[in-house]
Each structure stands twice: as structure tokens, then as C-alpha cells.
Amino acid sequence: MLRLALLCLAVAAVRCAEPPSPAAIIGDPARYSALLGCLGGQQEHCEPWVQDVRAHIPDALKTGCAACPAPHKDFIRTLTLHVKRTDPEQYQALLLRLDKDKDSDSGPFAKFLESSA
């Protein structure tokens, strides 16, 4: 029973992993490409922190990340702004894939991107 409890705690710790710094991902072309592949659905095996970030994207689009943990807010905001600035076509492709309800067109997401924290 103790082993099962420890296993559950280990899985929970991995599942709630914080994302790395956005600069570390943006500065590493291989990790950046892998992240975009995971977010865009072209890659099946993604790091656990990527799955956590992806799980918060609907909240970011609908509410401006009201329920997102602080590290996820910063990561989503920084990465989104980077992709939007440097690769508008990739940004639009991600929106088509991740924003079926067109929530990004509303105020909360735009305000979230403009905010600094």
C-alpha cells in the first residue's frame, strides 16, 4: 500500500511539473520545434510539462488564464507573443488547431497577452 501511495505521489509530481523558462525553449531550436509540434498535435510523445501547458490553453483563450498557475501564465504569454511576432503563419495554424470556438478574438486573451504579469 505504501508503494502505491509513493507511486501516486511521484506521478502527481511529474504531472504538475512547471514549464522551463520560455527563453530556454525559444533559444533551443529543437525543443522549440518539438513544443510547437506537441501544441499543434503533430507530435504524440510530449514532455509532461508540455501536456500541463496545453491543458491550460483553453483557460487562457477563454478567460485570459484566470485559473492558470503563475509559471504557466508567463510561459503561455511569452511563447504566444514570440510565435505571433516571429512566425505569424505558425501562430494562425496553432489558433486554428487550439481555438475552435474563436475565443482568442475576445477581450480576455488579448488583455492577457498585453499584461506583464
N, CA, C and O atoms as a MOPAC input file, in Angstrom:
PM7 MOZYME 1SCF
protein

 N      0.82000 1    -1.19200 1     0.00000 1
 C      0.00000 1     0.00000 1     0.00000 1
 C      0.87000 1     1.26400 1     0.00000 1
 O      0.56100 1     2.24200 1    -0.68200 1
 N      1.94700 1     1.22900 1     0.76400 1
 C      2.85700 1     2.36500 1     0.81600 1
 C      3.49200 1     2.60200 1    -0.54800 1
 O      3.65700 1     3.74600 1    -0.97100 1
 N      3.84400 1     1.52200 1    -1.23200 1
 C      4.43000 1     1.66100 1    -2.56800 1
 C      3.45600 1     2.32700 1    -3.52900 1
 O      3.85000 1     3.16400 1    -4.34100 1
 N      2.19400 1     1.95700 1    -3.43700 1
 C      1.18000 1     2.55800 1    -4.29800 1
 C      1.04900 1     4.05500 1    -4.00800 1
 O      0.93500 1     4.86100 1    -4.93100 1
 N      1.06500 1     4.42000 1    -2.73700 1
 C      0.96300 1     5.83000 1    -2.36200 1
 C      2.16000 1     6.61400 1    -2.88300 1
 O      2.00300 1     7.72300 1    -3.39500 1
 N      3.36000 1     6.04200 1    -2.75400 1
 C      4.56200 1     6.71400 1    -3.25300 1
 C      4.52900 1     6.84200 1    -4.77600 1
 O      4.93400 1     7.86800 1    -5.32300 1
 N      4.05500 1     5.82000 1    -5.44600 1
 C      3.93400 1     5.87800 1    -6.90100 1
 C      2.95900 1     6.97700 1    -7.31900 1
 O      3.22300 1     7.71900 1    -8.26500 1
 N      1.84700 1     7.07900 1    -6.62000 1
 C      0.86000 1     8.12900 1    -6.92100 1
 C      1.45600 1     9.51200 1    -6.71200 1
 O      1.21800 1    10.41700 1    -7.51100 1
 N      2.23100 1     9.68400 1    -5.64100 1
 C      2.87800 1    10.97800 1    -5.39300 1
 C      3.89700 1    11.29300 1    -6.47800 1
 O      3.99400 1    12.44000 1    -6.91300 1
 N      4.64500 1    10.31400 1    -6.91500 1
 C      5.63300 1    10.53400 1    -7.97100 1
 C      4.95600 1    10.92700 1    -9.27100 1
 O      5.41400 1    11.83800 1    -9.96000 1
 N      3.87700 1    10.25100 1    -9.61000 1
 C      3.13100 1    10.58300 1   -10.82900 1
 C      2.56100 1    11.98700 1   -10.72000 1
 O      2.61300 1    12.74500 1   -11.68900 1
 N      2.02800 1    12.34600 1    -9.58300 1
 C      1.46300 1    13.68600 1    -9.38800 1
 C      2.54800 1    14.75000 1    -9.50700 1
 O      2.30600 1    15.81400 1   -10.07700 1
 N      3.72500 1    14.48200 1    -8.98400 1
 C      4.81800 1    15.45500 1    -9.06400 1
 C      5.24000 1    15.66700 1   -10.50700 1
 O      5.48900 1    16.80100 1   -10.91600 1
 N      5.32500 1    14.60200 1   -11.27800 1
 C      5.69100 1    14.73700 1   -12.68500 1
 C      4.57900 1    15.44200 1   -13.44500 1
 O      4.85500 1    16.28900 1   -14.29400 1
 N      3.35100 1    15.11300 1   -13.16100 1
 C      2.21700 1    15.68100 1   -13.88000 1
 C      2.09300 1    17.18800 1   -13.65300 1
 O      1.60700 1    17.90400 1   -14.52800 1
 N      2.52200 1    17.66700 1   -12.50500 1
 C      2.39200 1    19.07900 1   -12.18000 1
 C      3.70500 1    19.82200 1   -12.39400 1
 O      3.93700 1    20.87000 1   -11.79100 1
 N      4.54500 1    19.28900 1   -13.23400 1
 C      5.84900 1    19.89600 1   -13.46500 1
 C      5.69400 1    21.29400 1   -14.06300 1
 O      4.88200 1    21.52100 1   -14.96000 1
 N      6.48400 1    22.20700 1   -13.55000 1
 C      6.46000 1    23.56400 1   -14.08400 1
 C      7.19600 1    23.58800 1   -15.41900 1
 O      8.13600 1    22.82100 1   -15.62900 1
 N      6.77400 1    24.45500 1   -16.30300 1
 C      7.49100 1    24.57000 1   -17.56900 1
 C      8.84900 1    25.22000 1   -17.34600 1
 O      9.03500 1    25.94800 1   -16.37100 1
 N      9.79700 1    24.96500 1   -18.24000 1
 C     11.09000 1    25.64900 1   -18.14900 1
 C     10.90800 1    27.12600 1   -18.48300 1
 O      9.80800 1    27.56000 1   -18.82700 1
 N     11.96100 1    27.87700 1   -18.38400 1
 C     11.84300 1    29.28700 1   -18.74400 1
 C     11.54400 1    29.37900 1   -20.24000 1
 O     12.07800 1    28.59900 1   -21.02800 1
 N     10.69900 1    30.32300 1   -20.63100 1
 C     10.40300 1    30.48500 1   -22.05900 1
 C     11.66500 1    30.73200 1   -22.88700 1
 O     11.77700 1    30.24500 1   -24.01200 1
 N     12.60800 1    31.48700 1   -22.33200 1
 C     13.84500 1    31.78200 1   -23.06200 1
 C     14.63300 1    30.51100 1   -23.36000 1
 O     15.26100 1    30.40300 1   -24.41300 1
 N     14.60300 1    29.54500 1   -22.43500 1
 C     15.32000 1    28.29400 1   -22.65700 1
 C     14.73300 1    27.52100 1   -23.83200 1
 O     15.47000 1    26.87700 1   -24.57800 1
 N     13.43900 1    27.57900 1   -24.00100 1
 C     12.78400 1    26.87900 1   -25.11100 1
 C     12.96800 1    27.64800 1   -26.41700 1
 O     13.30900 1    27.06500 1   -27.44600 1
 N     12.74100 1    28.94700 1   -26.36700 1
 C     12.86900 1    29.77500 1   -27.57200 1
 C     14.30000 1    29.73800 1   -28.10100 1
 O     14.51900 1    29.78300 1   -29.31100 1
 N     15.27100 1    29.65700 1   -27.19500 1
 C     16.67800 1    29.63800 1   -27.59900 1
 C     17.19400 1    28.28500 1   -28.05100 1
 O     18.34600 1    28.17900 1   -28.47200 1
 N     16.38100 1    27.26300 1   -27.97600 1
 C     16.78600 1    25.90900 1   -28.36000 1
 C     15.88400 1    25.45100 1   -29.50500 1
 O     14.76700 1    24.99200 1   -29.26600 1
 N     16.36100 1    25.57400 1   -30.75100 1
 C     15.50600 1    25.26700 1   -31.90300 1
 C     14.86000 1    23.87900 1   -31.86800 1
 O     13.71500 1    23.72900 1   -32.29600 1
 N     15.56000 1    22.87700 1   -31.37500 1
 C     14.98900 1    21.52800 1   -31.34400 1
 C     13.83700 1    21.44000 1   -30.34700 1
 O     12.79000 1    20.87300 1   -30.65700 1
 N     14.02500 1    21.99600 1   -29.15600 1
 C     12.95300 1    21.96500 1   -28.14700 1
 C     11.78700 1    22.85900 1   -28.57000 1
 O     10.62600 1    22.52000 1   -28.34300 1
 N     12.09700 1    23.98400 1   -29.17800 1
 C     11.06000 1    24.90400 1   -29.64900 1
 C     10.18900 1    24.22200 1   -30.70200 1
 O      8.96100 1    24.29100 1   -30.65000 1
 N     10.84100 1    23.56800 1   -31.65100 1
 C     10.11400 1    22.85500 1   -32.70300 1
 C      9.28000 1    21.71100 1   -32.11100 1
 O      8.13400 1    21.50200 1   -32.50900 1
 N      9.85800 1    20.97900 1   -31.16600 1
 C      9.12500 1    19.88500 1   -30.51900 1
 C      7.91200 1    20.41900 1   -29.76200 1
 O      6.84100 1    19.81400 1   -29.79700 1
 N      8.07900 1    21.55100 1   -29.07800 1
 C      6.96500 1    22.15100 1   -28.34500 1
 C      5.84400 1    22.54200 1   -29.29700 1
 O      4.67900 1    22.24000 1   -29.03800 1
 N      6.18200 1    23.20500 1   -30.38700 1
 C      5.15200 1    23.59900 1   -31.35100 1
 C      4.47900 1    22.37200 1   -31.95200 1
 O      3.27300 1    22.38100 1   -32.19800 1
 N      5.25100 1    21.32000 1   -32.18600 1
 C      4.66900 1    20.07300 1   -32.68800 1
 C      3.68800 1    19.47100 1   -31.69800 1
 O      2.62900 1    18.97700 1   -32.08400 1
 N      4.04100 1    19.51400 1   -30.42300 1
 C      3.14200 1    18.98400 1   -29.38500 1
 C      1.88100 1    19.83700 1   -29.28300 1
 O      0.77300 1    19.30500 1   -29.21900 1
 N      2.04500 1    21.14200 1   -29.26800 1
 C      0.87900 1    22.02600 1   -29.15100 1
 C     -0.01400 1    21.92500 1   -30.37300 1
 O     -1.23700 1    22.01700 1   -30.27100 1
 N      0.60400 1    21.73500 1   -31.52700 1
 C     -0.15700 1    21.65200 1   -32.76300 1
 C     -0.71700 1    20.27500 1   -33.05900 1
 O     -1.46200 1    20.10200 1   -34.02400 1
 N     -0.36700 1    19.28700 1   -32.23500 1
 C     -0.90000 1    17.94800 1   -32.40800 1
 C     -0.15100 1    17.09000 1   -33.40200 1
 O     -0.61200 1    15.99500 1   -33.72600 1
 N      0.99500 1    17.54700 1   -33.90300 1
 C      1.75100 1    16.74300 1   -34.86100 1
 C      2.69300 1    15.76100 1   -34.17900 1
 O      3.24900 1    14.88400 1   -34.84000 1
 N      2.88000 1    15.89000 1   -32.88300 1
 C      3.80600 1    15.04100 1   -32.15800 1
 C      3.04300 1    14.37000 1   -31.02000 1
 O      2.34900 1    15.04000 1   -30.25600 1
 N      3.17000 1    13.06300 1   -30.90700 1
 C      2.40900 1    12.31100 1   -29.90200 1
 C      3.08300 1    12.28400 1   -28.53400 1
 O      2.41400 1    12.46100 1   -27.51600 1
 N      4.37300 1    12.06900 1   -28.49500 1
 C      5.07900 1    11.90000 1   -27.23100 1
 C      5.66900 1    13.24200 1   -26.80200 1
 O      6.67800 1    13.69900 1   -27.34000 1
 N      5.01800 1    13.85600 1   -25.82700 1
 C      5.41200 1    15.18100 1   -25.36800 1
 C      5.82800 1    15.10600 1   -23.90500 1
 O      5.36100 1    14.24800 1   -23.15600 1
 N      6.70100 1    16.00600 1   -23.51400 1
 C      7.12700 1    16.07000 1   -22.12200 1
 C      5.92700 1    16.39300 1   -21.23500 1
 O      5.01500 1    17.09600 1   -21.67200 1
 N      5.90900 1    15.89700 1   -20.00400 1
 C      4.75700 1    16.14200 1   -19.11800 1
 C      4.43000 1    17.61900 1   -18.92400 1
 O      3.25700 1    17.98500 1   -18.84800 1
 N      5.45300 1    18.47500 1   -18.84300 1
 C      5.15800 1    19.89900 1   -18.64100 1
 C      4.44600 1    20.48900 1   -19.85000 1
 O      3.66800 1    21.43300 1   -19.70700 1
 N      4.70000 1    19.94800 1   -21.03900 1
 C      4.01200 1    20.44000 1   -22.24200 1
 C      2.52900 1    20.08800 1   -22.16000 1
 O      1.67300 1    20.89100 1   -22.53100 1
 N      2.23100 1    18.89100 1   -21.67500 1
 C      0.83900 1    18.49500 1   -21.51100 1
 C      0.13300 1    19.39900 1   -20.51000 1
 O     -1.03700 1    19.73600 1   -20.69300 1
 N      0.84200 1    19.79600 1   -19.44700 1
 C      0.25800 1    20.72500 1   -18.47700 1
 C     -0.00900 1    22.08200 1   -19.10500 1
 O     -1.07700 1    22.66200 1   -18.90700 1
 N      0.95500 1    22.59000 1   -19.85900 1
 C      0.76800 1    23.88200 1   -20.53300 1
 C     -0.42000 1    23.79500 1   -21.47700 1
 O     -1.28300 1    24.67200 1   -21.48900 1
 N     -0.45600 1    22.73800 1   -22.26200 1
 C     -1.55300 1    22.57900 1   -23.22000 1
 C     -2.91500 1    22.50900 1   -22.52300 1
 O     -3.91000 1    23.00500 1   -23.05100 1
 N     -2.95800 1    21.89900 1   -21.35100 1
 C     -4.21100 1    21.79300 1   -20.60800 1
 C     -4.72300 1    23.16900 1   -20.17100 1
 O     -5.92400 1    23.33900 1   -19.95700 1
 N     -3.83700 1    24.14000 1   -20.03800 1
 C     -4.23700 1    25.48600 1   -19.61200 1
 C     -4.58200 1    26.40900 1   -20.78200 1
 O     -5.07200 1    27.51700 1   -20.56400 1
 N     -4.34100 1    25.98300 1   -21.99000 1
 C     -4.60100 1    26.85200 1   -23.14100 1
 C     -6.08500 1    27.21100 1   -23.28100 1
 O     -6.38000 1    28.37200 1   -23.56100 1
 N     -7.03100 1    26.28700 1   -23.10500 1
 C     -8.43900 1    26.70800 1   -23.20000 1
 C     -8.79300 1    27.81500 1   -22.19800 1
 O     -9.53600 1    28.74000 1   -22.52500 1
 N     -8.25600 1    27.71300 1   -20.97700 1
 C     -8.49300 1    28.75500 1   -19.97800 1
 C     -7.85900 1    30.07000 1   -20.42700 1
 O     -8.45500 1    31.13400 1   -20.26300 1
 N     -6.67200 1    30.00200 1   -20.98300 1
 C     -6.01100 1    31.22100 1   -21.45900 1
 C     -6.85100 1    31.90000 1   -22.54100 1
 O     -7.00900 1    33.12100 1   -22.53500 1
 N     -7.37800 1    31.11900 1   -23.45200 1
 C     -8.16300 1    31.67500 1   -24.55200 1
 C     -9.50200 1    32.24800 1   -24.08800 1
 O     -9.93700 1    33.29100 1   -24.57800 1
 N    -10.15300 1    31.56900 1   -23.14700 1
 C    -11.49400 1    31.98100 1   -22.71500 1
 C    -11.47800 1    33.06800 1   -21.64200 1
 O    -12.27500 1    34.00500 1   -21.68700 1
 N    -10.56200 1    32.93800 1   -20.67300 1
 C    -10.60700 1    33.83300 1   -19.50600 1
 C     -9.34900 1    34.66000 1   -19.32500 1
 O     -9.23800 1    35.40900 1   -18.35400 1
 N     -8.40500 1    34.54000 1   -20.23700 1
 C     -7.14700 1    35.24600 1   -20.04700 1
 C     -6.27100 1    34.56900 1   -19.00500 1
 O     -5.47100 1    35.22500 1   -18.33700 1
 N     -6.42100 1    33.27100 1   -18.86800 1
 C     -5.60100 1    32.44700 1   -17.97300 1
 C     -5.92000 1    32.70800 1   -16.50600 1
 O     -5.02700 1    32.69900 1   -15.65800 1
 N     -7.18900 1    32.94000 1   -16.21200 1
 C     -7.59100 1    33.23800 1   -14.83600 1
 C     -7.24100 1    32.11100 1   -13.86300 1
 O     -6.89300 1    32.38500 1   -12.71500 1
 N     -7.32500 1    30.87200 1   -14.28900 1
 C     -7.05400 1    29.74100 1   -13.40500 1
 C     -5.66100 1    29.13700 1   -13.60000 1
 O     -5.33200 1    28.13200 1   -12.97000 1
 N     -4.85600 1    29.73100 1   -14.45000 1
 C     -3.52100 1    29.19200 1   -14.71400 1
 C     -2.56800 1    29.49200 1   -13.56100 1
 O     -2.61400 1    30.58200 1   -12.99100 1
 N     -1.70300 1    28.53400 1   -13.20800 1
 C     -0.64700 1    28.83500 1   -12.24100 1
 C      0.30400 1    29.88200 1   -12.84500 1
 O      0.44500 1    29.96600 1   -14.06500 1
 N      0.94000 1    30.66200 1   -11.99800 1
 C      1.80900 1    31.75300 1   -12.45900 1
 C      2.87200 1    31.30800 1   -13.47700 1
 O      3.04800 1    31.98400 1   -14.49000 1
 N      3.58700 1    30.19300 1   -13.24300 1
 C      4.59800 1    29.80000 1   -14.23500 1
 C      3.98800 1    29.50000 1   -15.60500 1
 O      4.60200 1    29.78100 1   -16.63400 1
 N      2.79800 1    28.93600 1   -15.61800 1
 C      2.13200 1    28.63300 1   -16.88300 1
 C      1.68400 1    29.92300 1   -17.56700 1
 O      1.78700 1    30.04400 1   -18.78800 1
 N      1.19000 1    30.88400 1   -16.79000 1
 C      0.78100 1    32.17900 1   -17.36300 1
 C      1.95100 1    32.81200 1   -18.09300 1
 O      1.83100 1    33.21500 1   -19.25000 1
 N      3.07500 1    32.89600 1   -17.41200 1
 C      4.25500 1    33.52700 1   -18.00800 1
 C      4.69700 1    32.78000 1   -19.25300 1
 O      5.01000 1    33.39500 1   -20.27300 1
 N      4.72400 1    31.45600 1   -19.17300 1
 C      5.16700 1    30.65800 1   -20.30500 1
 C      4.23200 1    30.83200 1   -21.50200 1
 O      4.69000 1    31.06900 1   -22.62100 1
 N      2.93600 1    30.71700 1   -21.26900 1
 C      1.96400 1    30.83100 1   -22.36700 1
 C      2.03000 1    32.22100 1   -22.98800 1
 O      2.02300 1    32.35300 1   -24.21200 1
 N      2.09500 1    33.26200 1   -22.15400 1
 C      2.13800 1    34.63000 1   -22.66500 1
 C      3.40400 1    34.86600 1   -23.49900 1
 O      3.33100 1    35.36000 1   -24.62400 1
 N      4.55700 1    34.50900 1   -22.93700 1
 C      5.82600 1    34.75700 1   -23.62200 1
 C      5.93000 1    33.97300 1   -24.91400 1
 O      6.33600 1    34.51700 1   -25.94100 1
 N      5.56600 1    32.70200 1   -24.87300 1
 C      5.65400 1    31.87900 1   -26.07700 1
 C      4.66800 1    32.35800 1   -27.14200 1
 O      5.01300 1    32.43100 1   -28.32200 1
 N      3.45200 1    32.68200 1   -26.73100 1
 C      2.44500 1    33.15100 1   -27.68300 1
 C      2.91600 1    34.41700 1   -28.38400 1
 O      2.82300 1    34.52500 1   -29.60700 1
 N      3.41800 1    35.36900 1   -27.61600 1
 C      3.89700 1    36.62000 1   -28.21900 1
 C      5.07300 1    36.38100 1   -29.15100 1
 O      5.18200 1    37.01700 1   -30.19900 1
 N      5.95400 1    35.46300 1   -28.76900 1
 C      7.10100 1    35.14800 1   -29.62900 1
 C      6.64700 1    34.55000 1   -30.96000 1
 O      7.08600 1    34.98500 1   -32.02500 1
 N      5.77200 1    33.55800 1   -30.89200 1
 C      5.30200 1    32.91500 1   -32.12400 1
 C      4.52600 1    33.91700 1   -32.97300 1
 O      4.68200 1    33.95200 1   -34.19400 1
 N      3.70200 1    34.71900 1   -32.34100 1
 C      2.89900 1    35.71500 1   -33.07000 1
 C      3.79500 1    36.71200 1   -33.80900 1
 O      3.50100 1    37.10100 1   -34.94000 1
 N      4.89400 1    37.12300 1   -33.15900 1
 C      5.81900 1    38.09900 1   -33.75900 1
 C      6.71800 1    37.49300 1   -34.82600 1
 O      6.93500 1    38.09300 1   -35.87900 1
 N      7.24000 1    36.29900 1   -34.54900 1
 C      8.27100 1    35.74600 1   -35.43000 1
 C      7.74400 1    34.82200 1   -36.51800 1
 O      8.39900 1    34.63800 1   -37.54400 1
 N      6.57100 1    34.24000 1   -36.30700 1
 C      6.03600 1    33.29200 1   -37.28200 1
 C      4.50500 1    33.36900 1   -37.30700 1
 O      3.82500 1    32.47800 1   -36.80000 1
 N      3.97100 1    34.44600 1   -37.90200 1
 C      2.51600 1    34.63100 1   -37.91000 1
 C      1.74800 1    33.45700 1   -38.52200 1
 O      0.63100 1    33.16600 1   -38.09600 1
 N      2.32900 1    32.78500 1   -39.51000 1
 C      1.64500 1    31.64000 1   -40.11900 1
 C      1.51500 1    30.49200 1   -39.11400 1
 O      0.46600 1    29.85400 1   -39.03100 1
 N      2.56400 1    30.23500 1   -38.36400 1
 C      2.52200 1    29.19200 1   -37.33300 1
 C      1.51900 1    29.57900 1   -36.24800 1
 O      0.78100 1    28.72900 1   -35.74900 1
 N      1.49400 1    30.84900 1   -35.88600 1
 C      0.54900 1    31.33900 1   -34.87900 1
 C     -0.89300 1    31.08000 1   -35.33900 1
 O     -1.71200 1    30.58800 1   -34.56200 1
 N     -1.19800 1    31.40500 1   -36.58100 1
 C     -2.54900 1    31.18200 1   -37.11300 1
 C     -2.87700 1    29.69200 1   -37.16400 1
 O     -4.00600 1    29.29200 1   -36.88100 1
 N     -1.89200 1    28.87200 1   -37.52300 1
 C     -2.11000 1    27.42100 1   -37.57000 1
 C     -2.41400 1    26.88000 1   -36.16700 1
 O     -3.29000 1    26.02900 1   -36.00800 1
 N     -1.69500 1    27.36800 1   -35.15200 1
 C     -1.96700 1    26.93400 1   -33.78300 1
 C     -3.34900 1    27.38300 1   -33.33300 1
 O     -4.06600 1    26.62500 1   -32.68000 1
 N     -3.72800 1    28.60800 1   -33.67700 1
 C     -5.06700 1    29.08000 1   -33.31000 1
 C     -6.15300 1    28.22100 1   -33.95600 1
 O     -7.14800 1    27.88200 1   -33.31500 1
 N     -5.95700 1    27.87400 1   -35.22100 1
 C     -6.94700 1    27.02300 1   -35.89100 1
 C     -7.08700 1    25.68000 1   -35.18300 1
 O     -8.18300 1    25.13000 1   -35.08000 1
 N     -5.97000 1    25.16500 1   -34.70100 1
 C     -5.97800 1    23.85600 1   -34.04000 1
 C     -6.49900 1    23.93500 1   -32.60000 1
 O     -7.23900 1    23.05600 1   -32.15800 1
 N     -6.11400 1    24.98000 1   -31.87600 1
 C     -6.38400 1    25.04600 1   -30.43700 1
 C     -7.57700 1    25.91500 1   -30.06200 1
 O     -8.06600 1    25.83600 1   -28.93500 1
 N     -8.05100 1    26.74200 1   -30.99000 1
 C     -9.10700 1    27.70500 1   -30.65500 1
 C    -10.30700 1    27.52200 1   -31.57300 1
 O    -10.65300 1    28.40800 1   -32.35400 1
 N    -10.92500 1    26.37200 1   -31.46400 1
 C    -12.07700 1    26.05400 1   -32.33000 1
 C    -13.25000 1    27.01400 1   -32.10300 1
 O    -14.02000 1    27.27800 1   -33.02700 1
 N    -13.38900 1    27.53500 1   -30.87900 1
 C    -14.51200 1    28.42300 1   -30.55900 1
 C    -14.20700 1    29.89400 1   -30.82700 1
 O    -15.04300 1    30.75700 1   -30.55900 1
 N    -13.02900 1    30.18500 1   -31.34600 1
 C    -12.61500 1    31.56000 1   -31.65800 1
 C    -12.59500 1    32.44600 1   -30.40900 1
 O    -12.91000 1    33.63400 1   -30.48000 1
 N    -12.22500 1    31.86200 1   -29.27000 1
 C    -12.15000 1    32.62500 1   -28.02900 1
 C    -11.03100 1    33.66500 1   -28.05400 1
 O    -11.09100 1    34.66300 1   -27.33500 1
 N    -10.00800 1    33.43300 1   -28.88400 1
 C     -8.89100 1    34.37700 1   -28.93300 1
 C     -9.31600 1    35.72000 1   -29.50500 1
 O     -8.61500 1    36.71800 1   -29.34000 1
 N    -10.46200 1    35.74700 1   -30.17700 1
 C    -10.95400 1    37.00200 1   -30.74200 1
 C    -11.54500 1    37.91800 1   -29.67400 1
 O    -11.77700 1    39.10100 1   -29.92400 1
 N    -11.78600 1    37.37200 1   -28.48600 1
 C    -12.42400 1    38.16400 1   -27.43700 1
 C    -11.39000 1    38.89200 1   -26.58600 1
 O    -10.18800 1    38.66000 1   -26.71200 1
 N    -11.86800 1    39.76100 1   -25.73500 1
 C    -11.02700 1    40.62500 1   -24.92600 1
 C    -10.10600 1    39.96900 1   -23.92800 1
 O     -8.95700 1    40.39400 1   -23.81300 1
 N    -10.55200 1    38.92900 1   -23.17800 1
 C     -9.68200 1    38.39500 1   -22.12600 1
 C     -8.32400 1    37.90200 1   -22.62300 1
 O     -7.31400 1    38.13700 1   -21.96100 1
 N     -8.27500 1    37.23500 1   -23.75600 1
 C     -7.00000 1    36.72000 1   -24.25000 1
 C     -6.09500 1    37.86300 1   -24.69600 1
 O     -4.90000 1    37.85600 1   -24.39800 1
 N     -6.64400 1    38.83600 1   -25.40200 1
 C     -5.84700 1    39.98800 1   -25.83800 1
 C     -5.30200 1    40.74800 1   -24.63000 1
 O     -4.13800 1    41.14900 1   -24.62100 1
 N     -6.13500 1    40.94400 1   -23.62100 1
 C     -5.68100 1    41.62900 1   -22.40900 1
 C     -4.59400 1    40.82500 1   -21.69700 1
 O     -3.62400 1    41.38500 1   -21.18700 1
 N     -4.76900 1    39.51400 1   -21.67100 1
 C     -3.78000 1    38.63100 1   -21.06400 1
 C     -2.42700 1    38.78900 1   -21.75600 1
 O     -1.39600 1    38.89000 1   -21.09000 1
 N     -2.42900 1    38.81100 1   -23.08200 1
 C     -1.17600 1    38.94900 1   -23.82200 1
 C     -0.52600 1    40.31000 1   -23.59200 1
 O      0.70000 1    40.42100 1   -23.58000 1
 N     -1.33800 1    41.33600 1   -23.41000 1
 C     -0.79900 1    42.68600 1   -23.19600 1
 C     -0.29900 1    42.89700 1   -21.78700 1
 O      0.53500 1    43.77000 1   -21.55000 1
 N     -0.79700 1    42.10700 1   -20.84400 1
 C     -0.39300 1    42.29600 1   -19.44700 1
 C      1.04100 1    41.81700 1   -19.24800 1
 O      1.56800 1    41.04300 1   -20.04700 1
 N      1.65600 1    42.28400 1   -18.18200 1
 C      3.03900 1    41.91600 1   -17.92900 1
 C      3.18100 1    40.85600 1   -16.84700 1
 O      4.26600 1    40.30700 1   -16.65600 1
 N      2.10300 1    40.56500 1   -16.14200 1
 C      2.20900 1    39.53400 1   -15.10900 1
 C      0.85800 1    38.98000 1   -14.75500 1
 O      0.75600 1    38.10000 1   -13.90100 1

